[in-house]
Amino acid sequence: MAKSLSMSFLTDEGKKASITVNNVKEDLTDAEVKAAMGVTKQLQKLS
């Protein structure tokens, strides 16, 4: 069965944002999720 990961966080403007990643690997760690959220926030600042 395919799994998905939903990440929710606040933007710099205080708004809620979320991203869902489909077909994540079975042994995903908390550290990998936090790293992905960090990259997402950095990309948001560039746009």
C-alpha positions as CSV (number, residue, x, y, z in Angstrom):
1,M,0.0,0.0,0.0
2,A,1.4,3.4,-1.0
3,K,1.9,5.9,1.8
4,S,1.9,9.7,1.8
5,L,3.4,12.3,4.0
6,S,1.5,15.6,4.8
7,M,3.6,18.4,6.2
8,S,2.0,21.5,7.7
9,F,3.7,24.7,8.9
10,L,3.3,28.4,9.2
11,T,4.7,30.8,6.6
12,D,6.7,33.9,7.4
13,E,3.4,35.8,7.1
14,G,1.8,33.6,9.7
15,K,-0.4,31.7,7.2
16,K,-0.9,28.0,7.3
17,A,0.6,26.0,4.4
18,S,0.8,22.3,3.7
19,I,2.4,19.9,1.3
20,T,1.6,16.3,0.6
21,V,4.2,13.9,-0.8
22,N,2.9,10.7,-2.3
23,N,4.7,7.3,-2.3
24,V,7.1,8.0,0.5
25,K,9.6,5.3,1.5
26,E,8.6,3.0,4.3
27,D,11.5,3.8,6.7
28,L,11.3,7.6,6.6
29,T,12.8,9.2,9.7
30,D,11.8,12.3,11.7
31,A,15.1,13.8,10.7
32,E,14.4,13.4,7.0
33,V,10.9,14.9,7.4
34,K,12.4,17.9,9.3
35,A,15.1,18.3,6.6
36,A,12.4,18.3,3.9
37,M,10.4,20.9,5.7
38,G,13.5,23.1,6.0
39,V,14.1,22.9,2.3
40,T,10.5,23.8,1.7
41,K,10.7,26.9,3.8
42,Q,13.9,28.0,2.0
43,L,12.2,27.6,-1.4
44,Q,9.3,29.6,-0.2
45,K,11.6,32.5,0.7
46,L,13.0,32.5,-2.8
47,S,9.6,32.9,-4.5
